[in-house]
């Protein structure tokens, strides 16, 4: 009998295993493919590795303004892919080491969760006091005629591309779509993004999204456009004016979203609603002792949300009350330039009826940003509760803002007031200072 | 009659002017050279601009591991200097705009501060209810025989170099010395650093300093070594074993420290102690209505400390009680790789008799760091109060950690406990996560 059986070793599952094991719990984790899950093996990590390569290529080609010249700059896809593979192998070993170090049993295979305490893998039954469902999600293949054609690939397949195409059409202007669009456009490849909504990255502040499109202007964005069918190399779509149009391309990336992996859970007695396992803010399902974390809950499809959910579950199992809060979950898009945010946008605050004040500052007004990025665009926008003066949201576009947003998450989670933040000393010169400078504008 | 007269328009002075002007105070700021002071014109900003150029050069040459190849990578010093100059001009206009926007009067000239309320510039007298002394500091030229030789330059002169030398000797292994050493060594120039103490950057955690030297191993570090004399191109020094040695070089950089600018204050009646204007934690001097901020106080020779001190003064003048705290002042060294820290080091805590627990984590254990930096070294070390569980210090070496340290400053300033920090969600994959992961090791 295990204290905890975890189904799925992605960032929800393996972090829960690590934390529980470190506290002396007897833990079993079951993974059908590779430790690390989608995030490590075919999501966050490999895309970031490839994006970094493409950014290095772009910078090597375009640093003359700063006095740096290079000739015959070339991008070797198989080398970039080999490095990505080495990164995956290395981090996978890291997770395996953590499992061993924390005395977590690991079993490979498909888990069948049938009753409240029992999980069957490879014909063998295991019993656990507590079960954590962390089965993750898969790319959603949209019901577009021809979407199963030979040039159509999901994120999973693109990560194993063997030859760079001359042109790419990305269907879907969300985070995954934009990261691939950035990768290919950084390499000088003609890139089109087709998005049904009226703006890219729907949850992003509209002001940021606008600057982002301007900064990524080598990409052709087709907003309010609907793909009607795919015919070999031809993507047929209806543009924002309702006109039929065609783009011919060598690669079509399907990036319209992801769907929770619930197929194996259908006979488990779990309450499944709108294709996801229903949980409360303590990650409890309808079955006693059974929790669900990460993408399978559909609550917040982000690796770090899954990890935090895993920690919330372990805390409870260890007798510490804890619950999941979504008001300070940061996000980052690792495009060139990067975007990141945490907390409420102005329009979300309005939708919730919260009276807010906001301020924005152009990144080029920041000393370090200007020194390192010249006249490139970038933006910092802050959202503050008008009554309490508490910081509710920080939204960033430009440079390495993915590394700055954790600071905002800390301040929002700690419910700091603007007057308190003004007393925090930011290093000068740093791009991070812009958060404080923008708050001083209020 | 002004509400406030500020002597010196560096980051202490101009930030105070901006904040006071924004609140309707009648402000005069006096600057003898350029708005922005040393930081903007011949310190932080120009060095960061040049360092960025040298990092781009180094990356363009050494990204084959990531699949990026470039031929004939060259560094054009005059272009890098021209860009640095454009950055300075741009930011200087920015400060001028802020002065105008906040209705701050600006006068150019040498200020003579003679009595409690009066300041004379270019023969004209100005009176202020409050005076803020923000005269800054200057490079300290060490009393080494031959230090006035033709190859010897302080930071100020190096920033106007017209030709790259084949070799450099940097005297002083502090922040300024290391940043120049990094600039030249990034460009492939033979670089020697001679430091009297037994470790570089004395205030840095010893574990970090060790990794830093290892990562910058193209630089020859001579620790516990004393320069005896300079004879043209020959630097004579005594090495750590007490043996006399000579390095022949084309450029000698004097970076042994800075001294507060107090010459113009000697007859002011201000209490000057050990070469600096004495202040309390509200930046009050011995004279009523006279404050001093920034380098001239010798308290913390960092641009952002100066700015915060300026804000502390303005708060008080506006009737809000505020005082200066030094426990959460971050610092950053913009070398390749970068180092940054905030709060107490382990040894500082011990010196203060505080019972602490610490944890360290290698950066290469972090997914994003490994994907972008491979097997490069890097370190995160945290210092926590053993009794209260409050975070006291965060110390980072690697990648763009200068942009991550503001988050640590926020957490230390807010006096967060480890248990609270564990509930903050950090974005994945980001290097910033390593702070949380290191805290989980405790």
Interface residues (C-beta under 8 A of the other chain):
Chain A: X11 X19 X39 X40 X44 X45 X48 X49 X52 X53 X56 X57 X59 X60 X63 X64 X65 X66 X67 X68 X69 X70 X71 X72 X73 X74 X75 X76 X77 X78 X79 X80 X81 X82 X83 X84 X87 X90 X91 X94 X302 X303 X304 X305 X307 X308 X311 X322 X328 X329 X330 X331 X332 X340 X365 X367 X368 X370 X371 X372 X374 X400 X402 X403 X404 X405 X406 X407 X408 X409 X410 X411 X413 X414 X416 X420 X421 X422 X423 X424 X425 X426 X427 X428 X429 X430 X431 X432 X433 X435 X440
Chain B: X11 X19 X39 X40 X44 X45 X48 X49 X52 X53 X56 X57 X59 X60 X63 X64 X65 X66 X67 X68 X69 X70 X71 X72 X73 X74 X75 X76 X77 X78 X79 X80 X81 X82 X83 X84 X87 X90 X91 X94 X302 X303 X304 X305 X307 X308 X311 X322 X328 X329 X330 X331 X332 X340 X365 X367 X368 X370 X371 X372 X374 X400 X402 X403 X404 X405 X406 X407 X408 X409 X410 X411 X413 X414 X416 X420 X421 X422 X423 X424 X425 X426 X427 X428 X429 X430 X431 X432 X433 X435 X440
